[in-house]
Structure formats: C-alpha cells, structure tokens
Amino acid sequence: MSAFFIARLDIRDPGRYGDYLAGFDEAFAGTGGEVLAVDDDTETLEGEPAPGRSVIIRFPDEAALRRWYDSPAYRRLRGIRNEAAEGDVILVHGR
C-alpha cells in the first residue's frame, strides 16, 4: 500500500530553506519515493487558505517512507527545514 508524505510549509527564511533543498536529492536518492508535486501557488477549495509551499511525495509503502524520514541524512535536513519554515507534515496511507 502506497504511503504519501504531504507537507504544507510557510517558508520564513528562503536562504536557509535553500540549504535544505541543496541536500534533499542526496538524502532522497534510493528511497523508492517519487516527488509528485511541489507547488507554491495552491488553490484552497474548502477551508482556510494557508500560505506557502505544498509538497506531495509517494513511497511504495509506509516502511519506505519512515526509513527515509528517520534516516540520519533526512533528520539533519529536517532540522534545517524546521529552522527555515513552519507548517504541517503528514503521512497519508494510500490504497
């Protein structure tokens, strides 16, 4: 069953977020994940609009997502991302 990493981020420090992006490809390589969407201009169809970037990444299963998310390389990047942006990150189980 696929698992999706979905992030909605309000980037407060673009320079520091650039540091996050600079390391992302290396930390993501070989995970089996696929970046499906990155959008800085989403449209809220219902509810309150939230500013920022939306990211959707599909993994083959939850175990693959968690191996990447909890890996030393991505833990380091998460710290950088959290310095640069605020927001929500969720795991959604696919069918």
VENTA-V131113 format. One record per helix or strand of 2 or more residues. SS is the DSSP state (H for helix, E for strand). FROM is the first residue (numbers start at 1). TO is the last residue. If there is no record, write none. Layout:
SS:FROM:TO  SS:FROM:TO
//
This chain:
E:3:11  H:14:28  E:34:39  E:53:59  H:62:69  H:72:84  E:85:93
//
